[in-house]
């Protein structure tokens, strides 16, 4: 509303351009990173739940490596996507793997 108020005296086309730029900026700068954060969180929860259930958490990394191979350069840049790129997902899963392996070993009775 503040932007609409500040450009109210400009031509309608310029007002529309300002509003479109604001919409795009807020989408790329605020909403998409927030969605990616949720995806990372879901990956972590899934990794830990699977490990606690006795499934080998290392399979998550294998899965994302296969997804990377299938995508073969056909993905959208991460800053324009609601999802993290596969390489970043793999890195986060690798960072969480020591904890996941503890859950897995406890579930398997090791």
Biopython code that builds the backbone (N, CA, C, O; Angstrom):
import numpy as np
from Bio.PDB.StructureBuilder import StructureBuilder

atoms = [
    (1, "UNK", "N", (0.828, -1.181, 0.000)),
    (1, "UNK", "CA", (0.000, 0.000, 0.000)),
    (1, "UNK", "C", (0.872, 1.244, 0.000)),
    (1, "UNK", "O", (0.539, 2.259, -0.612)),
    (2, "UNK", "N", (1.993, 1.146, 0.697)),
    (2, "UNK", "CA", (2.897, 2.285, 0.736)),
    (2, "UNK", "C", (3.448, 2.585, -0.656)),
    (2, "UNK", "O", (3.568, 3.747, -1.045)),
    (3, "UNK", "N", (3.781, 1.538, -1.400)),
    (3, "UNK", "CA", (4.276, 1.738, -2.764)),
    (3, "UNK", "C", (3.181, 2.342, -3.641)),
    (3, "UNK", "O", (3.437, 3.285, -4.390)),
    (4, "UNK", "N", (1.977, 1.812, -3.552)),
    (4, "UNK", "CA", (0.870, 2.345, -4.355)),
    (4, "UNK", "C", (0.636, 3.828, -4.034)),
    (4, "UNK", "O", (0.377, 4.636, -4.926)),
    (5, "UNK", "N", (0.730, 4.157, -2.771)),
    (5, "UNK", "CA", (0.549, 5.561, -2.372)),
    (5, "UNK", "C", (1.681, 6.434, -2.922)),
    (5, "UNK", "O", (1.440, 7.553, -3.376)),
    (6, "UNK", "N", (2.897, 5.928, -2.883)),
    (6, "UNK", "CA", (4.029, 6.750, -3.303)),
    (6, "UNK", "C", (4.098, 6.958, -4.817)),
    (6, "UNK", "O", (4.718, 7.919, -5.274)),
    (7, "UNK", "N", (3.476, 6.081, -5.599)),
    (7, "UNK", "CA", (3.499, 6.250, -7.065)),
    (7, "UNK", "C", (2.152, 6.705, -7.618)),
    (7, "UNK", "O", (1.938, 6.659, -8.829)),
    (8, "UNK", "N", (1.265, 7.134, -6.771)),
    (8, "UNK", "CA", (-0.104, 7.488, -7.182)),
    (8, "UNK", "C", (-0.170, 8.620, -8.190)),
    (8, "UNK", "O", (-1.125, 8.689, -8.965)),
    (9, "UNK", "N", (0.824, 9.518, -8.205)),
    (9, "UNK", "CA", (0.802, 10.668, -9.103)),
    (9, "UNK", "C", (1.521, 10.406, -10.421)),
    (9, "UNK", "O", (1.658, 11.317, -11.238)),
    (10, "UNK", "N", (1.973, 9.197, -10.637)),
    (10, "UNK", "CA", (2.679, 8.861, -11.872)),
    (10, "UNK", "C", (1.694, 8.268, -12.882)),
    (10, "UNK", "O", (0.557, 7.938, -12.543)),
    (11, "UNK", "N", (2.146, 8.142, -14.108)),
    (11, "UNK", "CA", (1.286, 7.564, -15.137)),
    (11, "UNK", "C", (0.940, 6.121, -14.775)),
    (11, "UNK", "O", (1.688, 5.435, -14.079)),
    (12, "UNK", "N", (-0.220, 5.684, -15.271)),
    (12, "UNK", "CA", (-0.715, 4.364, -14.920)),
    (12, "UNK", "C", (0.269, 3.258, -15.334)),
    (12, "UNK", "O", (0.460, 2.295, -14.592)),
    (13, "UNK", "N", (0.880, 3.390, -16.490)),
    (13, "UNK", "CA", (1.825, 2.371, -16.953)),
    (13, "UNK", "C", (3.029, 2.293, -16.007)),
    (13, "UNK", "O", (3.492, 1.200, -15.683)),
    (14, "UNK", "N", (3.526, 3.428, -15.571)),
    (14, "UNK", "CA", (4.654, 3.434, -14.641)),
    (14, "UNK", "C", (4.243, 2.861, -13.287)),
    (14, "UNK", "O", (5.025, 2.147, -12.659)),
    (15, "UNK", "N", (3.041, 3.160, -12.834)),
    (15, "UNK", "CA", (2.531, 2.574, -11.589)),
    (15, "UNK", "C", (2.510, 1.053, -11.689)),
    (15, "UNK", "O", (2.917, 0.353, -10.762)),
    (16, "UNK", "N", (2.033, 0.554, -12.819)),
    (16, "UNK", "CA", (1.953, -0.895, -13.019)),
    (16, "UNK", "C", (3.348, -1.516, -13.028)),
    (16, "UNK", "O", (3.548, -2.597, -12.474)),
    (17, "UNK", "N", (4.308, -0.843, -13.648)),
    (17, "UNK", "CA", (5.684, -1.356, -13.663)),
    (17, "UNK", "C", (6.270, -1.419, -12.252)),
    (17, "UNK", "O", (6.920, -2.399, -11.886)),
    (18, "UNK", "N", (6.036, -0.371, -11.466)),
    (18, "UNK", "CA", (6.521, -0.370, -10.085)),
    (18, "UNK", "C", (5.886, -1.500, -9.279)),
    (18, "UNK", "O", (6.569, -2.186, -8.519)),
    (19, "UNK", "N", (4.598, -1.689, -9.444)),
    (19, "UNK", "CA", (3.907, -2.743, -8.691)),
    (19, "UNK", "C", (4.384, -4.131, -9.132)),
    (19, "UNK", "O", (4.547, -5.025, -8.301)),
    (20, "UNK", "N", (4.604, -4.309, -10.421)),
    (20, "UNK", "CA", (5.112, -5.589, -10.924)),
    (20, "UNK", "C", (6.513, -5.851, -10.402)),
    (20, "UNK", "O", (6.826, -6.974, -10.006)),
    (21, "UNK", "N", (7.357, -4.835, -10.396)),
    (21, "UNK", "CA", (8.718, -4.983, -9.883)),
    (21, "UNK", "C", (8.699, -5.337, -8.396)),
    (21, "UNK", "O", (9.466, -6.182, -7.935)),
    (22, "UNK", "N", (7.824, -4.689, -7.669)),
    (22, "UNK", "CA", (7.694, -5.001, -6.241)),
    (22, "UNK", "C", (7.231, -6.440, -6.041)),
    (22, "UNK", "O", (7.754, -7.154, -5.186)),
    (23, "UNK", "N", (6.258, -6.859, -6.825)),
    (23, "UNK", "CA", (5.750, -8.231, -6.715)),
    (23, "UNK", "C", (6.819, -9.258, -7.024)),
    (23, "UNK", "O", (6.961, -10.253, -6.312)),
    (24, "UNK", "N", (7.567, -9.019, -8.081)),
    (24, "UNK", "CA", (8.648, -9.938, -8.442)),
    (24, "UNK", "C", (9.738, -9.936, -7.378)),
    (24, "UNK", "O", (10.246, -10.991, -6.997)),
    (25, "UNK", "N", (10.088, -8.765, -6.909)),
    (25, "UNK", "CA", (11.126, -8.673, -5.874)),
    (25, "UNK", "C", (10.738, -9.376, -4.595)),
    (25, "UNK", "O", (11.561, -10.058, -3.983)),
    (26, "UNK", "N", (9.493, -9.219, -4.184)),
    (26, "UNK", "CA", (9.071, -9.891, -2.953)),
    (26, "UNK", "C", (8.983, -11.396, -3.159)),
    (26, "UNK", "O", (9.260, -12.170, -2.242)),
    (27, "UNK", "N", (8.598, -11.811, -4.358)),
    (27, "UNK", "CA", (8.538, -13.249, -4.656)),
    (27, "UNK", "C", (9.928, -13.868, -4.573)),
    (27, "UNK", "O", (10.120, -14.879, -3.898)),
    (28, "UNK", "N", (10.896, -13.264, -5.258)),
    (28, "UNK", "CA", (12.255, -13.812, -5.311)),
    (28, "UNK", "C", (12.988, -13.596, -3.987)),
    (28, "UNK", "O", (13.747, -14.464, -3.557)),
    (29, "UNK", "N", (12.775, -12.474, -3.349)),
    (29, "UNK", "CA", (13.534, -12.141, -2.148)),
    (29, "UNK", "C", (12.962, -12.646, -0.848)),
    (29, "UNK", "O", (13.695, -12.785, 0.131)),
    (30, "UNK", "N", (11.669, -12.924, -0.809)),
    (30, "UNK", "CA", (11.044, -13.305, 0.459)),
    (30, "UNK", "C", (10.362, -14.670, 0.377)),
    (30, "UNK", "O", (10.668, -15.565, 1.166)),
    (31, "UNK", "N", (9.453, -14.831, -0.560)),
    (31, "UNK", "CA", (8.631, -16.041, -0.582)),
    (31, "UNK", "C", (9.387, -17.291, -1.017)),
    (31, "UNK", "O", (9.242, -18.342, -0.392)),
    (32, "UNK", "N", (10.190, -17.201, -2.075)),
    (32, "UNK", "CA", (10.895, -18.397, -2.552)),
    (32, "UNK", "C", (11.921, -18.912, -1.543)),
    (32, "UNK", "O", (11.976, -20.118, -1.302)),
    (33, "UNK", "N", (12.742, -18.034, -0.941)),
    (33, "UNK", "CA", (13.659, -18.561, 0.076)),
    (33, "UNK", "C", (12.928, -19.221, 1.248)),
    (33, "UNK", "O", (13.410, -20.202, 1.814)),
    (34, "UNK", "N", (11.761, -18.674, 1.606)),
    (34, "UNK", "CA", (10.962, -19.250, 2.688)),
    (34, "UNK", "C", (10.498, -20.654, 2.311)),
    (34, "UNK", "O", (10.530, -21.557, 3.146)),
    (35, "UNK", "N", (10.068, -20.849, 1.065)),
    (35, "UNK", "CA", (9.655, -22.171, 0.593)),
    (35, "UNK", "C", (10.827, -23.146, 0.583)),
    (35, "UNK", "O", (10.669, -24.308, 0.959)),
    (36, "UNK", "N", (11.992, -22.688, 0.162)),
    (36, "UNK", "CA", (13.178, -23.558, 0.154)),
    (36, "UNK", "C", (13.536, -23.979, 1.567)),
    (36, "UNK", "O", (13.950, -25.116, 1.790)),
    (37, "UNK", "N", (13.384, -23.090, 2.504)),
    (37, "UNK", "CA", (13.663, -23.440, 3.903)),
    (37, "UNK", "C", (12.728, -24.553, 4.365)),
    (37, "UNK", "O", (13.149, -25.463, 5.079)),
    (38, "UNK", "N", (11.480, -24.485, 3.967)),
    (38, "UNK", "CA", (10.544, -25.561, 4.307)),
    (38, "UNK", "C", (10.957, -26.877, 3.667)),
    (38, "UNK", "O", (10.836, -27.934, 4.285)),
    (39, "UNK", "N", (11.437, -26.818, 2.447)),
    (39, "UNK", "CA", (11.893, -28.037, 1.769)),
    (39, "UNK", "C", (13.083, -28.659, 2.494)),
    (39, "UNK", "O", (13.134, -29.876, 2.672)),
    (40, "UNK", "N", (14.038, -27.832, 2.912)),
    (40, "UNK", "CA", (15.175, -28.343, 3.673)),
    (40, "UNK", "C", (14.703, -28.995, 4.974)),
    (40, "UNK", "O", (15.178, -30.063, 5.361)),
    (41, "UNK", "N", (13.771, -28.335, 5.629)),
    (41, "UNK", "CA", (13.242, -28.869, 6.879)),
    (41, "UNK", "C", (12.542, -30.210, 6.643)),
    (41, "UNK", "O", (12.706, -31.142, 7.430)),
    (42, "UNK", "N", (11.773, -30.307, 5.575)),
    (42, "UNK", "CA", (11.093, -31.562, 5.248)),
    (42, "UNK", "C", (12.105, -32.663, 4.936)),
    (42, "UNK", "O", (11.914, -33.815, 5.327)),
    (43, "UNK", "N", (13.175, -32.309, 4.235)),
    (43, "UNK", "CA", (14.227, -33.290, 3.956)),
    (43, "UNK", "C", (14.831, -33.814, 5.257)),
    (43, "UNK", "O", (15.040, -35.017, 5.414)),
    (44, "UNK", "N", (15.107, -32.908, 6.177)),
    (44, "UNK", "CA", (15.715, -33.309, 7.445)),
    (44, "UNK", "C", (14.762, -34.190, 8.254)),
    (44, "UNK", "O", (15.174, -35.225, 8.777)),
    (45, "UNK", "N", (13.501, -33.793, 8.362)),
    (45, "UNK", "CA", (12.540, -34.608, 9.104)),
    (45, "UNK", "C", (12.400, -35.991, 8.473)),
    (45, "UNK", "O", (12.379, -37.006, 9.171)),
    (46, "UNK", "N", (12.305, -36.016, 7.145)),
    (46, "UNK", "CA", (12.184, -37.299, 6.454)),
    (46, "UNK", "C", (13.395, -38.180, 6.688)),
    (46, "UNK", "O", (13.256, -39.385, 6.897)),
    (47, "UNK", "N", (14.574, -37.595, 6.654)),
    (47, "UNK", "CA", (15.809, -38.333, 6.902)),
    (47, "UNK", "C", (15.798, -38.934, 8.307)),
    (47, "UNK", "O", (16.099, -40.115, 8.481)),
    (48, "UNK", "N", (15.457, -38.134, 9.294)),
    (48, "UNK", "CA", (15.469, -38.605, 10.678)),
    (48, "UNK", "C", (14.356, -39.626, 10.946)),
    (48, "UNK", "O", (14.590, -40.614, 11.642)),
    (49, "UNK", "N", (13.164, -39.405, 10.412)),
    (49, "UNK", "CA", (12.073, -40.361, 10.612)),
    (49, "UNK", "C", (12.392, -41.703, 9.972)),
    (49, "UNK", "O", (12.142, -42.754, 10.562)),
    (50, "UNK", "N", (12.943, -41.666, 8.770)),
    (50, "UNK", "CA", (13.307, -42.917, 8.095)),
    (50, "UNK", "C", (14.369, -43.657, 8.897)),
    (50, "UNK", "O", (14.286, -44.873, 9.070)),
    (51, "UNK", "N", (15.358, -42.933, 9.382)),
    (51, "UNK", "CA", (16.426, -43.560, 10.164)),
    (51, "UNK", "C", (15.878, -44.168, 11.451)),
    (51, "UNK", "O", (16.257, -45.279, 11.823)),
    (52, "UNK", "N", (15.007, -43.462, 12.117)),
    (52, "UNK", "CA", (14.400, -43.985, 13.359)),
    (52, "UNK", "C", (13.540, -45.212, 13.089)),
    (52, "UNK", "O", (13.366, -46.061, 13.964)),
    (53, "UNK", "N", (13.001, -45.305, 11.871)),
    (53, "UNK", "CA", (12.176, -46.458, 11.501)),
    (53, "UNK", "C", (13.032, -47.639, 11.025)),
    (53, "UNK", "O", (12.501, -48.699, 10.695)),
    (54, "UNK", "N", (14.351, -47.452, 10.991)),
    (54, "UNK", "CA", (15.240, -48.538, 10.610)),
    (54, "UNK", "C", (15.640, -48.559, 9.151)),
    (54, "UNK", "O", (16.284, -49.505, 8.697)),
    (55, "UNK", "N", (15.267, -47.524, 8.409)),
    (55, "UNK", "CA", (15.689, -47.425, 6.999)),
    (55, "UNK", "C", (17.033, -46.716, 6.924)),
    (55, "UNK", "O", (17.277, -45.756, 7.655)),
    (56, "UNK", "N", (17.891, -47.181, 6.052)),
    (56, "UNK", "CA", (19.227, -46.602, 5.916)),
    (56, "UNK", "C", (19.113, -45.177, 5.374)),
    (56, "UNK", "O", (18.673, -44.985, 4.241)),
    (57, "UNK", "N", (19.501, -44.182, 6.162)),
    (57, "UNK", "CA", (19.355, -42.787, 5.722)),
    (57, "UNK", "C", (20.273, -42.424, 4.564)),
    (57, "UNK", "O", (20.026, -41.432, 3.878)),
    (58, "UNK", "N", (21.319, -43.198, 4.329)),
    (58, "UNK", "CA", (22.225, -42.909, 3.221)),
    (58, "UNK", "C", (21.526, -43.044, 1.873)),
    (58, "UNK", "O", (22.003, -42.517, 0.868)),
    (59, "UNK", "N", (20.402, -43.747, 1.849)),
    (59, "UNK", "CA", (19.633, -43.888, 0.605)),
    (59, "UNK", "C", (19.084, -42.544, 0.137)),
    (59, "UNK", "O", (18.830, -42.368, -1.055)),
    (60, "UNK", "N", (18.895, -41.596, 1.049)),
    (60, "UNK", "CA", (18.398, -40.268, 0.661)),
    (60, "UNK", "C", (19.413, -39.571, -0.242)),
    (60, "UNK", "O", (19.039, -38.907, -1.208)),
    (61, "UNK", "N", (20.682, -39.722, 0.073)),
    (61, "UNK", "CA", (21.715, -39.101, -0.758)),
    (61, "UNK", "C", (21.760, -39.773, -2.124)),
    (61, "UNK", "O", (21.871, -39.101, -3.150)),
    (62, "UNK", "N", (21.676, -41.089, -2.133)),
    (62, "UNK", "CA", (21.644, -41.823, -3.400)),
    (62, "UNK", "C", (20.465, -41.367, -4.249)),
    (62, "UNK", "O", (20.601, -41.176, -5.458)),
    (63, "UNK", "N", (19.311, -41.194, -3.617)),
    (63, "UNK", "CA", (18.119, -40.733, -4.324)),
    (63, "UNK", "C", (18.369, -39.387, -5.006)),
    (63, "UNK", "O", (18.068, -39.225, -6.188)),
    (64, "UNK", "N", (18.923, -38.415, -4.258)),
    (64, "UNK", "CA", (19.141, -37.088, -4.828)),
    (64, "UNK", "C", (20.252, -37.088, -5.869)),
    (64, "UNK", "O", (20.233, -36.268, -6.786)),
    (65, "UNK", "N", (21.213, -37.988, -5.743)),
    (65, "UNK", "CA", (22.229, -38.117, -6.783)),
    (65, "UNK", "C", (21.593, -38.612, -8.082)),
    (65, "UNK", "O", (21.953, -38.153, -9.166)),
    (66, "UNK", "N", (20.653, -39.542, -7.974)),
    (66, "UNK", "CA", (19.943, -40.030, -9.161)),
    (66, "UNK", "C", (19.069, -38.930, -9.761)),
    (66, "UNK", "O", (18.979, -38.801, -10.982)),
    (67, "UNK", "N", (18.432, -38.148, -8.911)),
    (67, "UNK", "CA", (17.619, -37.032, -9.398)),
    (67, "UNK", "C", (18.497, -36.018, -10.138)),
    (67, "UNK", "O", (18.082, -35.460, -11.154)),
    (68, "UNK", "N", (19.695, -35.784, -9.632)),
    (68, "UNK", "CA", (20.632, -34.873, -10.283)),
    (68, "UNK", "C", (21.007, -35.384, -11.659)),
    (68, "UNK", "O", (21.032, -34.624, -12.628)),
    (69, "UNK", "N", (21.295, -36.664, -11.744)),
    (69, "UNK", "CA", (21.670, -37.263, -13.027)),
    (69, "UNK", "C", (20.513, -37.186, -14.025)),
    (69, "UNK", "O", (20.733, -36.974, -15.218)),
    (70, "UNK", "N", (19.294, -37.358, -13.544)),
    (70, "UNK", "CA", (18.127, -37.306, -14.435)),
    (70, "UNK", "C", (17.857, -35.884, -14.911)),
    (70, "UNK", "O", (17.401, -35.685, -16.037)),
    (71, "UNK", "N", (18.130, -34.903, -14.076)),
    (71, "UNK", "CA", (17.867, -33.512, -14.444)),
    (71, "UNK", "C", (18.849, -33.030, -15.506)),
    (71, "UNK", "O", (18.469, -32.296, -16.418)),
    (72, "UNK", "N", (20.092, -33.434, -15.393)),
    (72, "UNK", "CA", (21.151, -33.129, -16.373)),
    (72, "UNK", "C", (21.082, -31.701, -16.908)),
    (72, "UNK", "O", (20.982, -31.499, -18.119)),
    (73, "UNK", "N", (21.133, -30.724, -16.031)),
    (73, "UNK", "CA", (21.191, -29.327, -16.437)),
    (73, "UNK", "C", (19.855, -28.709, -16.805)),
    (73, "UNK", "O", (19.816, -27.562, -17.250)),
    (74, "UNK", "N", (18.762, -29.434, -16.633)),
    (74, "UNK", "CA", (17.469, -28.901, -17.023)),
    (74, "UNK", "C", (16.697, -28.269, -15.886)),
    (74, "UNK", "O", (15.471, -28.189, -15.951)),
    (75, "UNK", "N", (17.373, -27.819, -14.852)),
    (75, "UNK", "CA", (16.656, -27.264, -13.711)),
    (75, "UNK", "C", (16.681, -25.737, -13.720)),
    (75, "UNK", "O", (17.532, -25.116, -14.356)),
    (76, "UNK", "N", (15.751, -25.165, -13.018)),
    (76, "UNK", "CA", (15.625, -23.715, -12.872)),
    (76, "UNK", "C", (16.664, -23.254, -11.849)),
    (76, "UNK", "O", (16.935, -23.987, -10.898)),
    (77, "UNK", "N", (17.251, -22.076, -12.007)),
    (77, "UNK", "CA", (18.172, -21.587, -10.977)),
    (77, "UNK", "C", (17.471, -21.548, -9.622)),
    (77, "UNK", "O", (16.292, -21.209, -9.531)),
    (78, "UNK", "N", (18.207, -21.897, -8.581)),
    (78, "UNK", "CA", (17.593, -22.016, -7.261)),
    (78, "UNK", "C", (16.899, -20.739, -6.817)),
    (78, "UNK", "O", (15.841, -20.808, -6.191)),
    (79, "UNK", "N", (17.459, -19.581, -7.121)),
    (79, "UNK", "CA", (16.851, -18.343, -6.628)),
    (79, "UNK", "C", (15.479, -18.078, -7.248)),
    (79, "UNK", "O", (14.739, -17.230, -6.750)),
    (80, "UNK", "N", (15.127, -18.785, -8.320)),
    (80, "UNK", "CA", (13.801, -18.656, -8.939)),
    (80, "UNK", "C", (12.890, -19.831, -8.623)),
    (80, "UNK", "O", (11.791, -19.925, -9.169)),
    (81, "UNK", "N", (13.327, -20.716, -7.758)),
    (81, "UNK", "CA", (12.586, -21.950, -7.503)),
    (81, "UNK", "C", (12.075, -22.018, -6.067)),
    (81, "UNK", "O", (12.653, -21.425, -5.156)),
    (82, "UNK", "N", (10.986, -22.748, -5.886)),
    (82, "UNK", "CA", (10.483, -23.010, -4.546)),
    (82, "UNK", "C", (11.259, -24.139, -3.877)),
    (82, "UNK", "O", (11.128, -24.352, -2.671)),
    (83, "UNK", "N", (12.063, -24.862, -4.650)),
    (83, "UNK", "CA", (12.811, -26.007, -4.128)),
    (83, "UNK", "C", (14.313, -25.741, -4.225)),
    (83, "UNK", "O", (14.772, -25.072, -5.151)),
    (84, "UNK", "N", (15.076, -26.267, -3.264)),
    (84, "UNK", "CA", (16.531, -26.147, -3.354)),
    (84, "UNK", "C", (17.049, -26.977, -4.523)),
    (84, "UNK", "O", (16.401, -27.939, -4.934)),
    (85, "UNK", "N", (18.212, -26.614, -5.062)),
    (85, "UNK", "CA", (18.764, -27.458, -6.108)),
    (85, "UNK", "C", (19.279, -28.751, -5.487)),
    (85, "UNK", "O", (19.519, -28.821, -4.282)),
    (86, "UNK", "N", (19.444, -29.756, -6.308)),
    (86, "UNK", "CA", (19.781, -31.088, -5.814)),
    (86, "UNK", "C", (21.115, -31.109, -5.078)),
    (86, "UNK", "O", (21.250, -31.778, -4.053)),
    (87, "UNK", "N", (22.092, -30.386, -5.591)),
    (87, "UNK", "CA", (23.406, -30.355, -4.943)),
    (87, "UNK", "C", (23.344, -29.794, -3.532)),
    (87, "UNK", "O", (24.004, -30.306, -2.628)),
    (88, "UNK", "N", (22.557, -28.748, -3.340)),
    (88, "UNK", "CA", (22.408, -28.172, -2.000)),
    (88, "UNK", "C", (21.656, -29.112, -1.077)),
    (88, "UNK", "O", (21.955, -29.190, 0.115)),
    (89, "UNK", "N", (20.677, -29.829, -1.626)),
    (89, "UNK", "CA", (19.954, -30.810, -0.813)),
    (89, "UNK", "C", (20.900, -31.909, -0.352)),
    (89, "UNK", "O", (20.877, -32.314, 0.810)),
    (90, "UNK", "N", (21.730, -32.387, -1.272)),
    (90, "UNK", "CA", (22.682, -33.440, -0.929)),
    (90, "UNK", "C", (23.626, -32.949, 0.162)),
    (90, "UNK", "O", (23.907, -33.677, 1.114)),
    (91, "UNK", "N", (24.118, -31.716, 0.027)),
    (91, "UNK", "CA", (25.037, -31.172, 1.029)),
    (91, "UNK", "C", (24.380, -31.105, 2.400)),
    (91, "UNK", "O", (24.997, -31.472, 3.400)),
    (92, "UNK", "N", (23.155, -30.648, 2.458)),
    (92, "UNK", "CA", (22.448, -30.569, 3.747)),
    (92, "UNK", "C", (22.230, -31.963, 4.328)),
    (92, "UNK", "O", (22.389, -32.167, 5.531)),
    (93, "UNK", "N", (21.866, -32.920, 3.477)),
    (93, "UNK", "CA", (21.668, -34.290, 3.960)),
    (93, "UNK", "C", (22.977, -34.868, 4.491)),
    (93, "UNK", "O", (22.982, -35.564, 5.507)),
    (94, "UNK", "N", (24.075, -34.586, 3.814)),
    (94, "UNK", "CA", (25.377, -35.048, 4.296)),
    (94, "UNK", "C", (25.712, -34.419, 5.647)),
    (94, "UNK", "O", (26.275, -35.080, 6.520)),
    (95, "UNK", "N", (25.369, -33.155, 5.816)),
    (95, "UNK", "CA", (25.603, -32.493, 7.105)),
    (95, "UNK", "C", (24.789, -33.123, 8.225)),
    (95, "UNK", "O", (25.248, -33.197, 9.365)),
    (96, "UNK", "N", (23.567, -33.582, 7.900)),
    (96, "UNK", "CA", (22.683, -34.191, 8.895)),
    (96, "UNK", "C", (22.940, -35.686, 9.082)),
    (96, "UNK", "O", (22.381, -36.299, 9.992)),
    (97, "UNK", "N", (23.770, -36.271, 8.240)),
    (97, "UNK", "CA", (23.956, -37.718, 8.246)),
    (97, "UNK", "C", (24.503, -38.278, 9.564)),
    (97, "UNK", "O", (24.049, -39.344, 9.978)),
    (98, "UNK", "N", (25.451, -37.624, 10.246)),
    (98, "UNK", "CA", (25.917, -38.211, 11.509)),
    (98, "UNK", "C", (24.786, -38.434, 12.521)),
    (98, "UNK", "O", (24.738, -39.471, 13.182)),
    (99, "UNK", "N", (23.893, -37.476, 12.635)),
    (99, "UNK", "CA", (22.758, -37.625, 13.555)),
    (99, "UNK", "C", (21.822, -38.713, 13.049)),
    (99, "UNK", "O", (21.349, -39.542, 13.827)),
    (100, "UNK", "N", (21.556, -38.712, 11.748)),
    (100, "UNK", "CA", (20.671, -39.730, 11.170)),
    (100, "UNK", "C", (21.241, -41.132, 11.374)),
    (100, "UNK", "O", (20.499, -42.072, 11.658)),
    (101, "UNK", "N", (22.546, -41.270, 11.231)),
    (101, "UNK", "CA", (23.166, -42.585, 11.427)),
    (101, "UNK", "C", (23.050, -43.047, 12.882)),
    (101, "UNK", "O", (22.918, -44.243, 13.142)),
    (102, "UNK", "N", (23.099, -42.119, 13.817)),
    (102, "UNK", "CA", (22.888, -42.491, 15.225)),
    (102, "UNK", "C", (21.474, -43.023, 15.423)),
    (102, "UNK", "O", (21.275, -44.024, 16.111)),
    (103, "UNK", "N", (20.493, -42.356, 14.820)),
    (103, "UNK", "CA", (19.111, -42.832, 14.919)),
    (103, "UNK", "C", (18.971, -44.204, 14.263)),
    (103, "UNK", "O", (18.302, -45.089, 14.796)),
    (104, "UNK", "N", (19.597, -44.369, 13.121)),
    (104, "UNK", "CA", (19.529, -45.627, 12.380)),
    (104, "UNK", "C", (20.158, -46.761, 13.192)),
    (104, "UNK", "O", (19.582, -47.843, 13.303)),
    (105, "UNK", "N", (21.314, -46.515, 13.745)),
    (105, "UNK", "CA", (21.984, -47.549, 14.528)),
    (105, "UNK", "C", (21.188, -47.894, 15.776)),
    (105, "UNK", "O", (21.122, -49.061, 16.161)),
    (106, "UNK", "N", (20.588, -46.905, 16.409)),
    (106, "UNK", "CA", (19.746, -47.172, 17.583)),
    (106, "UNK", "C", (18.524, -47.991, 17.197)),
    (106, "UNK", "O", (18.116, -48.889, 17.934)),
    (107, "UNK", "N", (17.937, -47.683, 16.041)),
    (107, "UNK", "CA", (16.755, -48.412, 15.582)),
    (107, "UNK", "C", (17.095, -49.860, 15.241)),
    (107, "UNK", "O", (16.274, -50.758, 15.430)),
    (108, "UNK", "N", (18.300, -50.080, 14.743)),
    (108, "UNK", "CA", (18.737, -51.421, 14.351)),
    (108, "UNK", "C", (19.356, -52.196, 15.501)),
    (108, "UNK", "O", (19.680, -53.375, 15.361)),
    (109, "UNK", "N", (19.520, -51.532, 16.639)),
    (109, "UNK", "CA", (20.061, -52.191, 17.820)),
    (109, "UNK", "C", (21.570, -52.345, 17.808)),
    (109, "UNK", "O", (22.103, -53.240, 18.464)),
    (110, "UNK", "N", (22.272, -51.482, 17.067)),
    (110, "UNK", "CA", (23.749, -51.555, 17.021)),
    (110, "UNK", "C", (24.357, -50.822, 18.177)),
    (110, "UNK", "O", (25.581, -50.776, 18.304)),
]
sb = StructureBuilder()
sb.init_structure("model")
sb.init_model(0)
sb.init_chain("A")
sb.init_seg("    ")
for serial, (resi, resn, name, xyz) in enumerate(atoms, 1):
    if name == "N":
        sb.init_residue(resn, " ", resi, " ")
    sb.init_atom(name, np.array(xyz, "f"), 0.0, 1.0, " ", f" {name:<3s}", serial, name[0])
structure = sb.get_structure()
